[in-house]
Amino acid sequence: MSKRNNTTLTQQHLRDVVQLKAHQKKELRPIWAVTWNTRGETLVPLGSASMMVMVADPDHQNPNKDRISLFCIVAAARGNVISYDQCVMRHDFSKTPYAGAYNNILDPQDEGDPNVSPAHRPNGSWVQLGLAVQHDRRKAVRTSHQLGTVPQLPDFLAGYDSPITGVDPTLWRGPCTEGNKYNLYLIDTRYVDMVANPPRAVFEDFSKMVGDRAANPARTLDGTVYPLENPSRKLAEAHGWDLSALLTIVAKGGQLDEVVVESDDTPHDGMSGSDIPEMTPTEFTSAYDDALDRLLELQQEVQTTLAPANRAALDAAGYCWDRAVLHPDAPLPVPLGGDIISQVGEAAAIRLLRDQLKKSKAVLSPGTTDTDLVAAAKAPGRPLFASQYCAVQVKHREVGLGESAFAFSSDMLGRPGVTANFYPTFERKGSGHVKSRQKTHA
């Protein structure tokens, strides 16, 4: 594999897109898909949510290949009509993404990576979403005859400083109320004349379109070793004991096989062997017995301080509890399993699950709230529910109709004042960014 293809997303693209057999690609041609990248928001200003549309057509120059058009389309308001037909990007998803890609090929690098060259146009999140869409298209092959042809669009809300006189007051959504973080009165655009009463802003409302189930990341954490903070030093300090000094005395007595190993960058805050004051044999025996009793007491306290689930997990793993006090700066290697919140706490559980989700299906992370992750942690046997994720809509089309299969009038959508063209004509501006030519819709 060439150096430019040596990324996780590129390898996944090669496997899930490029290396498909000719008959598999042919099966996918009638199946197109649409979704949105709402970044976890359900109410956004009109035109700020990026709609992804994926359409596959045969490459007439090479019958064994397909051209996969990946559109980025946004909505715009023209008078009282809102249209989804503004194409801001178009890429050929049949071409393998690589770092530094340009024109109609995507760059899979992370947009937030500080090491990315300023000359590059990283779009890793768009590649991830495209791969998720491709995955759902492939799943739908066996049920393509059951797929619908018309996608669901969000609701559109007009925002005003105050309600319009004469409009039913029950139709308004008050400022800064549930589902409305804006300081405006919102109303469905169907109920107002936006030409006669121009709104301050228009919004897209995805609240009826979000929510999807996926594999629970808590399952993949089962058996993972979590470095739990060792409470030995804090417990010793609570008693007013110098744990390092106790360990030194006991080690000096020659009764322990193990010796505390300090890291190179951590100074020993107790007594070394030479720091122990000279004692008579009787005095040293008394000091040794006292230190040993305190270490044994501390060992018992460590076990009783831990959550029962962690204590049981360490016992099941055959953990030697002597190590907790003999190596007080080393974390406790706790195997995770079951309800991880009871083991590591809610904040740490959320962090672990979020990290795992970003590794397994990063596209879901923005649409998965902390509350969703807590619910997943408490029920690892059930799927994760990403409450703010806009699910992929997989649709069927008649390939022979060409681009006309993607133009929808208000009647076709069943949405007065709303039209869409999911295969817009455009002029290329470079690097995948395009300028739309407007079409007139019925």
Phi and psi in degrees as a GROMACS rama.xvg file:
@    title "Ramachandran Plot"
@    xaxis  label "Phi"
@    yaxis  label "Psi"
@TYPE xy
-68.3131  160.042  SER-2
-61.2856  -37.5307  LYS-3
-70.4994  -17.5627  ARG-4
-97.8934  6.50135  ASN-5
-89.2522  62.1439  ASN-6
-134.189  156.29  THR-7
-60.2  -45.4481  THR-8
-65.8891  -39.2262  LEU-9
-63.8583  -42.6713  THR-10
-65.5941  -38.7839  GLN-11
-65.0338  -39.1634  GLN-12
-64.4379  -42.3725  HIS-13
-58.8758  -42.3657  LEU-14
-71.4779  -43.7365  ARG-15
-92.7084  -14.5454  ASP-16
-124.447  -61.6621  VAL-17
-67.668  -42.2953  VAL-18
-88.2329  9.63456  GLN-19
-65.2697  147.085  LEU-20
-70.254  159.825  LYS-21
-58.5277  -40.8299  ALA-22
-68.6815  -30.9099  HIS-23
-67.9195  -41.0811  GLN-24
-64.5967  -38.9559  LYS-25
-64.1834  -39.61  LYS-26
-62.7159  -27.9451  GLU-27
-83.2408  -14.752  LEU-28
-60.1709  -40.0827  ARG-29
-73.9948  -8.46013  PRO-30
-104.54  119.016  ILE-31
-121.368  168.853  TRP-32
-148.427  155.988  ALA-33
-142.535  143.097  VAL-34
-157.513  178.668  THR-35
-129.664  147.077  TRP-36
-102.01  92.9749  ASN-37
-95.7361  -1.41739  THR-38
56.569  34.5894  ARG-39
82.5589  3.17813  GLY-40
-98.5795  146.78  GLU-41
-107.301  -18.6092  THR-42
-126.581  112.936  LEU-43
-134.131  153.321  VAL-44
-59.9177  144.684  PRO-45
-55.4613  129.377  LEU-46
91.8172  -5.32698  GLY-47
-94.0877  -15.1339  SER-48
-91.2717  126.641  ALA-49
-88.0256  115.123  SER-50
-87.0105  132.505  MET-51
-104.064  130.506  MET-52
-123.163  128.781  VAL-53
-118.167  123.519  MET-54
-133.46  133.457  VAL-55
-111.845  133.357  ALA-56
-132.445  151.52  ASP-57
-65.7413  142.831  PRO-58
-85.3117  111.066  ASP-59
-67.2441  -20.157  HIS-60
-82.097  -22.1181  GLN-61
-142.901  100.641  ASN-62
-62.2334  -16.9225  PRO-63
-89.5071  1.88354  ASN-64
-122.546  158.203  LYS-65
-119.866  151.491  ASP-66
-101.529  119.493  ARG-67
-105.393  105.497  ILE-68
-80.7512  126.24  SER-69
-117.137  102.791  LEU-70
-93.8466  145.167  PHE-71
-113.776  112.222  CYS-72
-121.472  139.587  ILE-73
-124.191  162.533  VAL-74
-93.566  154.685  ALA-75
-144.74  150.196  ALA-76
-103.369  131.838  ALA-77
-130.616  100.943  ARG-78
67.6828  -125.577  GLY-79
-95.9194  7.38954  ASN-80
-110.063  132.979  VAL-81
-111.437  127.601  ILE-82
-124.372  137.03  SER-83
-96.2898  89.7469  TYR-84
-154.027  11.4827  ASP-85
-91.2014  103.535  GLN-86
-88.2783  116.637  CYS-87
-103.706  -18.6844  VAL-88
-148.682  147.24  MET-89
-144.289  127.47  ARG-90
-126.715  158.417  HIS-91
-98.1181  103.132  ASP-92
-76.9938  -5.9309  PHE-93
-77.2032  -14.2905  SER-94
-93.2734  135.593  LYS-95
-66.9221  124.834  THR-96
-64.507  146.269  PRO-97
-153.199  157.186  TYR-98
-63.1787  128.244  ALA-99
88.5423  7.40581  GLY-100
-63.1025  156.563  ALA-101
-147.071  -178.196  TYR-102
54.5724  -122.675  ASN-103
-98.2854  18.2835  ASN-104
-110.231  136.93  ILE-105
-82.1944  147.967  LEU-106
-99.8121  117.588  ASP-107
-81.9541  4.69712  PRO-108
-69.4511  152.85  GLN-109
-70.1506  130.654  ASP-110
-61.0096  -27.8499  GLU-111
-95.4082  6.5496  GLY-112
-76.4819  115.802  ASP-113
-68.0198  -14.3403  PRO-114
-87.2902  -4.38617  ASN-115
-71.464  137.235  VAL-116
-61.7927  137.519  SER-117
-59.4318  -21.291  PRO-118
-79.7175  -12.0589  ALA-119
-90.0194  162.342  HIS-120
-119.706  76.098  ARG-121
-64.8915  139.452  PRO-122
-148.201  48.6859  ASN-123
-60.1331  -37.5423  GLY-124
-66.265  -32.5355  SER-125
-72.1781  -36.4412  TRP-126
-64.4995  -44.0498  VAL-127
-60.0728  -44.5011  GLN-128
-65.6726  -39.4234  LEU-129
-61.702  -39.5032  GLY-130
-67.3859  -36.1126  LEU-131
-64.9528  -40.3748  ALA-132
-65.6942  -43.789  VAL-133
-60.346  -39.678  GLN-134
-60.4797  -43.8584  HIS-135
-71.0136  -32.9439  ASP-136
-63.1257  -42.5705  ARG-137
-66.1266  -37.6421  ARG-138
-62.9837  -30.2906  LYS-139
-84.4805  -4.40138  ALA-140
-56.1253  -43.5162  VAL-141
-72.1289  -18.4433  ARG-142
-117.96  23.227  THR-143
-59.4457  -29.8687  SER-144
-71.1253  -14.6887  HIS-145
-97.8059  -4.35863  GLN-146
-76.8296  146.832  LEU-147
-78.6659  178.382  GLY-148
-118.482  -14.4806  THR-149
-113.088  120.256  VAL-150
-77.6434  155.27  PRO-151
-83.1133  136.332  GLN-152
-111.038  158.365  LEU-153
-69.3452  165.596  PRO-154
-76.3469  155.599  ASP-155
-120.009  128.187  PHE-156
-120.733  135.537  LEU-157
-95.8041  138.262  ALA-158
-109.273  131.236  GLY-159
-130.095  156.056  TYR-160
-67.6801  -29.1671  ASP-161
-151.682  158.001  SER-162
-61.6697  147.77  PRO-163
-80.5128  132.042  ILE-164
-60.66  134.229  THR-165
94.3464  -8.71619  GLY-166
-94.6848  135.019  VAL-167
-46.702  118.249  ASP-168
-64.1306  -20.7206  PRO-169
-75.1474  -10.8509  THR-170
-84.8308  -10.2787  LEU-171
-90.2038  148.606  TRP-172
-111.135  117.209  ARG-173
-65.6552  159.519  GLY-174
-63.5545  142.87  PRO-175
51.848  40.3957  CYS-176
-109.368  179.482  THR-177
-56.9481  125.581  GLU-178
83.4889  0.515439  GLY-179
-139.112  97.0137  ASN-180
-86.1795  -1.4709  LYS-181
-94.3738  152.844  TYR-182
-87.6047  51.1013  ASN-183
-138.26  154.172  LEU-184
-84.6022  127.37  TYR-185
-110.979  144.773  LEU-186
-149.61  145.713  ILE-187
-58.9009  134.902  ASP-188
-61.9929  -16.3629  THR-189
-65.8374  -22.8133  ARG-190
-101.695  5.46908  TYR-191
-136.103  155.025  VAL-192
-95.9739  103.442  ASP-193
-75.5127  -11.4929  MET-194
-80.1309  -47.504  VAL-195
-73.5026  -30.4384  ALA-196
-129.778  79.5003  ASN-197
-60.383  126.662  PRO-198
-78.0189  159.905  PRO-199
-67.0129  -35.8718  ARG-200
-159.31  159.645  ALA-201
-121.341  141.799  VAL-202
-126.484  154.841  PHE-203
-103.516  129.183  GLU-204
-112.359  110.815  ASP-205
-99.3865  10.6  PHE-206
-60.4966  -25.9764  SER-207
-88.3944  -0.573223  LYS-208
-118.35  -3.00349  MET-209
-98.2928  160.347  VAL-210
111.529  117.557  GLY-211
-152.493  151.293  ASP-212
-99.8843  148.4  ARG-213
-151.593  173.29  ALA-214
-60.7341  136.804  ALA-215
-76.7696  118.806  ASN-216
-65.2286  -16.5549  PRO-217
-64.2269  -28.2135  ALA-218
-65.5332  -36.4483  ARG-219
-74.0203  -13.7396  THR-220
-87.0744  -9.84551  LEU-221
-61.0413  121.125  ASP-222
91.1048  -11.0604  GLY-223
-66.1515  138.825  THR-224
-86.6617  122.136  VAL-225
-105.067  128.279  TYR-226
-78.1339  90.3094  PRO-227
-79.1034  138.23  LEU-228
-58.4847  132.828  GLU-229
-79.6475  120.182  ASN-230
-84.6724  3.46177  PRO-231
-57.3878  -48.5055  SER-232
-64.9775  -42.6612  ARG-233
-63.964  -39.1546  LYS-234
-66.6292  -39.7247  LEU-235
-65.0718  -42.2591  ALA-236
-62.9388  -35.7665  GLU-237
-62.3291  -28.3795  ALA-238
-87.3328  -7.77386  HIS-239
79.2829  23.8672  GLY-240
-98.5037  143.974  TRP-241
-92.6372  99.2257  ASP-242
-62.5709  -40.7218  LEU-243
-61.898  -38.78  SER-244
-66.8817  -40.7571  ALA-245
-61.4978  -43.9211  LEU-246
-64.8498  -37.16  LEU-247
-65.353  -43.2702  THR-248
-63.1918  -45.4409  ILE-249
-65.3706  -42.0841  VAL-250
-64.1394  -38.015  ALA-251
-62.109  -31.3117  LYS-252
-72.1969  -9.71116  GLY-253
72.6057  18.8463  GLY-254
-97.4764  -7.10592  GLN-255
-114.868  139.163  LEU-256
-80.0455  -28.9955  ASP-257
-94.7898  147.842  GLU-258
-126.858  142.919  VAL-259
-64.0456  131.033  VAL-260
-108.677  114.955  VAL-261
-88.5132  145.704  GLU-262
-69.9182  158.004  SER-263
-61.5895  -31.1708  ASP-264
-98.4817  10.5025  ASP-265
-116.283  112.752  THR-266
-67.3557  145.51  PRO-267
-76.132  117.281  HIS-268
-95.1927  7.31078  ASP-269
-109.152  -153.071  GLY-270
-100.642  136.45  MET-271
-82.2683  176.034  SER-272
-58.004  -37.3357  GLY-273
-75.7657  -15.8263  SER-274
-79.0463  -17.0562  ASP-275
-70.0399  124.414  ILE-276
-62.1086  151.067  PRO-277
-61.5485  134.722  GLU-278
-133.69  154.479  MET-279
-73.6054  158.144  THR-280
-51.9218  -37.8549  PRO-281
-67.4137  -42.5394  THR-282
-64.6925  -41.7609  GLU-283
-67.3575  -39.8476  PHE-284
-59.8927  -41.0059  THR-285
-65.5923  -43.8559  SER-286
-64.4918  -40.367  ALA-287
-64.557  -46.1476  TYR-288
-61.4705  -41.0266  ASP-289
-64.562  -44.581  ASP-290
-63.8918  -42.4167  ALA-291
-64.9685  -40.608  LEU-292
-61.6179  -41.348  ASP-293
-67.8947  -38.8651  ARG-294
-66.0151  -39.9654  LEU-295
-65.1029  -39.5533  LEU-296
-64.8754  -40.7735  GLU-297
-64.4956  -38.7213  LEU-298
-60.6518  -41.6845  GLN-299
-65.7719  -39.332  GLN-300
-64.8798  -39.306  GLU-301
-57.7448  -44.8806  VAL-302
-65.8604  -41.6194  GLN-303
-76.0045  -22.4892  THR-304
-74.7485  -34.1152  THR-305
-66.6959  152.377  LEU-306
-60.8069  142.871  ALA-307
-52.198  -36.8995  PRO-308
-65.1355  -38.4823  ALA-309
-71.5824  -39.8684  ASN-310
-62.3383  -43.2107  ARG-311
-66.0906  -39.0477  ALA-312
-66.1376  -40.2403  ALA-313
-69.1056  -40.1104  LEU-314
-61.5762  -43.0377  ASP-315
-65.2224  -29.7198  ALA-316
-84.2456  0.443791  ALA-317
74.3938  29.6809  GLY-318
-68.4113  134.786  TYR-319
-88.2256  111.712  CYS-320
-66.8924  -19.1675  TRP-321
-56.5004  -33.5012  ASP-322
-64.6315  -28.4411  ARG-323
-59.4868  -41.3144  ALA-324
-92.6768  -26.5858  VAL-325
-74.5271  -26.1936  LEU-326
-127.303  69.8781  HIS-327
-67.4825  -17.8969  PRO-328
-95.4205  -1.13027  ASP-329
-92.9271  133.618  ALA-330
-66.5448  160.843  PRO-331
-85.9962  124.38  LEU-332
-80.1661  86.6951  PRO-333
-90.1326  119.399  VAL-334
-72.0945  129.678  PRO-335
-84.9911  151.023  LEU-336
176.368  144.017  GLY-337
75.7042  -133.706  GLY-338
-82.9566  98.4945  ASP-339
-72.9562  -17.8779  ILE-340
-63.598  -38.5366  ILE-341
-69.0831  -17.2882  SER-342
-92.9481  -44.3281  GLN-343
-117.983  -7.04329  VAL-344
92.606  159.388  GLY-345
-65.0442  -46.3012  GLU-346
-61.3286  -45.3286  ALA-347
-68.0176  -36.5004  ALA-348
-63.4119  -43.0151  ALA-349
-61.2409  -43.9096  ILE-350
-63.1441  -43.7523  ARG-351
-62.6648  -45.2962  LEU-352
-68.6227  -38.003  LEU-353
-64.3603  -43.6771  ARG-354
-62.4395  -40.7679  ASP-355
-67.254  -38.5899  GLN-356
-65.1523  -39.5645  LEU-357
-65.3644  -28.6925  LYS-358
-78.3399  -40.0288  LYS-359
-88.0372  -40.9906  SER-360
-154.416  77.2647  LYS-361
-59.1806  -28.8951  ALA-362
-62.956  -23.223  VAL-363
-80.0635  -23.7999  LEU-364
-56.995  -47.5854  SER-365
-60.8152  -29.0889  PRO-366
-93.034  9.13993  GLY-367
-113.176  115.874  THR-368
-81.3401  165.73  THR-369
-60.7161  -35.737  ASP-370
-62.3076  -38.8943  THR-371
-61.3224  -41.2529  ASP-372
-69.6201  -37.0176  LEU-373
-61.5468  -44.6986  VAL-374
-61.9237  -38.5969  ALA-375
-66.9515  -38.8725  ALA-376
-66.0394  -35.2075  ALA-377
-77.0976  -19.5305  LYS-378
-133.896  70.6763  ALA-379
-63.5646  -18.2382  PRO-380
-82.2822  -7.02173  GLY-381
-107.052  160.446  ARG-382
-66.9023  156.678  PRO-383
-75.2885  136.492  LEU-384
-109.8  110.949  PHE-385
-89.0658  97.932  ALA-386
-71.7436  -19.592  SER-387
-112.516  10.5257  GLN-388
-88.2322  131.951  TYR-389
-87.335  108.765  CYS-390
-66.0893  154.491  ALA-391
-73.4993  134.411  VAL-392
-103.324  117.037  GLN-393
-101.043  127.882  VAL-394
-127.321  163.1  LYS-395
-109.331  148.571  HIS-396
-142.867  158.483  ARG-397
-87.0314  112.412  GLU-398
-58.8559  -34.1563  VAL-399
-65.1217  -18.7134  GLY-400
-77.8231  -13.2319  LEU-401
63.9072  -143.329  GLY-402
-68.5282  -22.0026  GLU-403
-64.6696  -19.2321  SER-404
-69.2517  -11.4301  ALA-405
-109.68  6.14117  PHE-406
-100.272  123.004  ALA-407
-124.06  125.596  PHE-408
-82.4835  173.346  SER-409
-59.6857  -39.8107  SER-410
-64.9633  -40.7037  ASP-411
-66.5982  -36.8146  MET-412
-79.3149  -19.6368  LEU-413
68.6468  30.1201  GLY-414
-133.156  98.1726  ARG-415
-56.3302  131.96  PRO-416
79.5086  13.3632  GLY-417
-132.084  129.544  VAL-418
-130.708  167.895  THR-419
-155.11  146.96  ALA-420
-136.727  106.842  ASN-421
-90.7469  6.43913  PHE-422
-136.239  64.9685  TYR-423
-72.276  147.992  PRO-424
-75.7634  146.423  THR-425
-151.856  165.796  PHE-426
-115.957  129.622  GLU-427
-73.4044  136.801  ARG-428
-106.565  -12.0837  LYS-429
115.998  146.775  GLY-430
56.5579  34.4092  SER-431
85.0235  -12.8962  GLY-432
-86.5555  137.185  HIS-433
-132.735  162.883  VAL-434
-117.436  124.002  LYS-435
-76.8467  147.352  SER-436
-98.3422  129.804  ARG-437
-75.6289  142.682  GLN-438
-116.45  153.339  LYS-439
-90.6561  129.948  THR-440
-112.002  147.91  HIS-441
